[in-house]
Amino acid sequence: MVRRSRLEVFLDIIKAAAMSEIRRTRIMYRANISWIVLKDALRTLEEKGILKSETRGKEIFVSLTNEGYRVLERFNEIEQAFSNDSMGMRAQFPIKSAIGS
């Protein structure tokens, strides 16, 4: 089994949060990480302004900030540069159209 780097874990979390507002446990499952790793990574990504958390009632929802979408866009560009896709199609991760806002 290959262990992921911290950067790969961050990117998996960012990809999960890019789809929509999402609860922390759902990110944990989609990114396939432990609760302890998730809490540490969320704290770091929030401090860097990439993610934001919002409490609604008893639940906490996580979403990407505009900076988070810019990070994801740069990652997609790098991934596309190294892909074997001869069609030049965009990377598979969604990016909101409001990035420039």
Secondary structure, 3 states (H helix, E strand, C coil): CCCCCHHHHHHHHHHHHHCCCEEHHHHHHHHCCCHHHHHHHHHHHHHCCCEEEEEECCEEEEEECHHHHHHHHHHHHHHHHHCCCCCCCCCCCCCCCCCCC
